[in-house]
Amino acid sequence: MSDKLVFRIVMGVSIFVFIAVIILNKKILPVPEVIPDFVFKLPKLNAMINGTCSLLLLLSLYMIKQKNIALHKKLNIITFCLSAVFLVSYITFHWLAQETMFPAGNSLRPVYLVILISHIVLAGLVLPLILLSFYYGLKIQQADSAMYIQKHKKLTRWSFPIWLYVTITGVVVYLMISPYYPF
């Protein structure tokens, strides 16, 4: 598969996920009359996944600094898989559950909104960076490995800190909004 085709696929997947999140948050799709009980446990699960991903990303950084490429790769694959589970869980929750608003009179609302908005914007922007970082990282085993190592390093200078910020702020957002869930 050519790099150009992979780039197009990554952009297509990223746009699809972005549109899906918007559609589900706007409640355009029908919602069942009875919401399954497991749905109300998803925010806590999402926070736990985000927290775990934060720790795994930091451990992955440590491993690459130690030149332990094999463990670095395994940790990133686990983090990527957990992030995929998070995405499915996040979409499911926001499709089925009522939106919870942070109280307008709460003095922390501006702080919450800054964290939430930066979290959402960066989560949308980091997906293609993560996917391309993975592509280049997985291509390192091939003939042009020096070229892919450079591309991987260049891209992860951006994708890693943004991904880490998104996972950490995901936990912070949960901790700030969870007292106001109606369930």
C-alpha positions in Angstrom: 0.0 0.0 0.0 1.4 3.4 -0.9 1.9 6.2 1.6 -0.5 8.3 -0.4 -3.3 5.7 -0.2 -2.7 5.3 3.6 -2.9 9.1 4.1 -6.2 9.1 2.3 -7.5 6.2 4.4 -6.4 7.9 7.6 -8.1 11.2 6.6 -11.2 9.3 5.6 -11.4 7.4 8.9 -10.7 10.6 10.8 -13.4 12.5 9.0 -15.9 9.6 9.5 -15.2 9.5 13.3 -15.6 13.3 13.5 -18.9 13.3 11.7 -20.1 10.3 13.7 -19.4 12.1 17.0 -21.2 15.2 15.8 -24.2 13.2 14.6 -24.5 11.3 17.9 -24.1 14.4 20.0 -26.8 16.1 18.1 -29.2 13.2 18.8 -30.1 12.8 15.1 -30.3 9.0 15.3 -33.2 7.5 17.2 -32.5 6.6 20.8 -34.2 3.6 22.4 -36.9 4.3 24.9 -35.2 2.2 27.6 -31.5 2.9 28.0 -29.5 -0.2 29.0 -28.0 0.1 32.5 -24.5 -0.5 31.3 -24.6 2.9 29.5 -24.5 4.7 32.8 -21.2 3.0 33.7 -19.5 4.1 30.5 -18.2 7.5 31.7 -16.3 5.9 34.6 -15.0 3.2 32.2 -13.9 5.9 29.8 -12.0 7.8 32.5 -10.3 4.5 33.6 -9.3 3.8 30.0 -8.0 7.4 29.6 -6.0 7.1 32.8 -4.6 3.8 31.8 -3.7 5.2 28.4 -1.9 8.1 30.0 0.2 5.8 32.1 0.9 3.5 29.1 2.0 6.5 27.0 4.4 7.7 29.6 5.8 4.2 30.0 6.1 3.9 26.2 8.1 7.1 26.2 10.4 5.8 29.0 10.9 2.5 27.0 11.9 4.3 23.8 14.3 6.5 25.8 15.8 3.2 27.1 16.0 1.9 23.5 13.6 -0.9 24.3 11.8 -0.7 20.9 10.0 -4.0 21.2 8.3 -3.0 24.5 7.7 0.6 23.2 5.9 -0.9 20.3 3.8 -3.3 22.4 2.8 -0.6 24.8 1.7 1.7 21.9 -0.3 -1.1 20.4 -2.1 -1.8 23.7 -2.7 2.0 24.1 -4.1 2.2 20.6 -6.4 -0.7 21.2 -7.6 0.7 24.5 -8.2 4.1 22.7 -10.3 2.2 20.1 -12.4 0.7 22.9 -12.7 4.2 24.4 -14.0 5.6 21.2 -16.7 2.9 20.8 -17.7 3.5 24.5 -17.7 7.2 24.1 -19.8 7.1 21.0 -22.2 4.7 22.6 -22.6 6.8 25.7 -23.2 10.1 23.8 -25.7 8.4 21.5 -27.8 6.9 24.3 -27.4 9.1 27.3 -28.7 12.6 28.1 -26.1 15.3 27.9 -25.0 16.5 31.3 -24.3 20.2 31.7 -21.8 21.7 34.1 -23.8 24.1 36.4 -23.9 27.6 35.0 -23.6 29.1 38.5 -20.5 27.1 39.5 -17.4 29.3 39.7 -15.3 26.5 38.1 -17.4 26.4 34.9 -15.0 28.6 32.9 -12.1 26.3 33.9 -14.2 23.3 33.0 -15.1 24.7 29.6 -11.5 25.6 28.7 -10.4 22.1 29.6 -13.4 20.5 27.9 -13.1 22.5 24.7 -9.4 22.0 24.4 -9.9 18.3 25.0 -12.5 18.0 22.3 -10.6 20.0 19.7 -7.3 18.2 20.3 -9.0 14.8 20.4 -10.4 15.5 16.9 -7.0 16.8 15.6 -4.9 14.0 17.1 -6.6 11.0 15.5 -5.0 11.4 12.1 -1.6 12.1 13.8 -1.9 8.9 15.9 -2.9 6.8 12.9 -0.1 8.1 10.7 2.4 7.7 13.6 1.3 4.1 13.9 1.6 3.6 10.2 5.2 5.0 10.1 6.1 3.1 13.2 4.9 -0.2 11.8 6.7 0.4 8.5 10.1 0.7 10.3 10.7 -3.0 9.8 10.8 -2.6 6.0 13.5 -1.7 3.6 13.3 2.1 3.8 13.3 2.0 7.6 15.6 5.0 8.1 13.0 7.2 6.1 10.1 5.8 8.2 12.0 6.3 11.5 12.5 9.9 10.6 8.8 10.4 9.6 7.7 8.5 12.8 9.9 10.7 15.1 8.9 13.9 13.4 5.2 13.1 13.7 5.3 11.7 17.2 6.8 15.0 18.4 3.3 16.3 17.9 1.1 13.3 18.3 2.5 12.1 21.6 2.1 15.2 23.7 -1.3 15.9 22.2 -2.5 12.3 22.8 -1.2 12.5 26.3 -2.9 15.8 27.0 -6.2 14.4 25.6 -6.0 11.3 27.8 -5.2 13.3 30.9 -7.8 15.9 30.3 -10.4 13.1 29.7 -9.9 12.1 33.3 -10.1 15.7 34.5 -13.3 16.3 32.6 -14.8 13.2 34.0 -13.8 14.1 37.6 -15.3 17.6 37.1 -18.6 16.6 35.5 -19.3 13.3 37.3 -20.9 14.9 40.4 -23.6 16.3 38.1 -24.6 13.2 36.3 -28.3 12.6 36.8 -27.8 8.8 37.3 
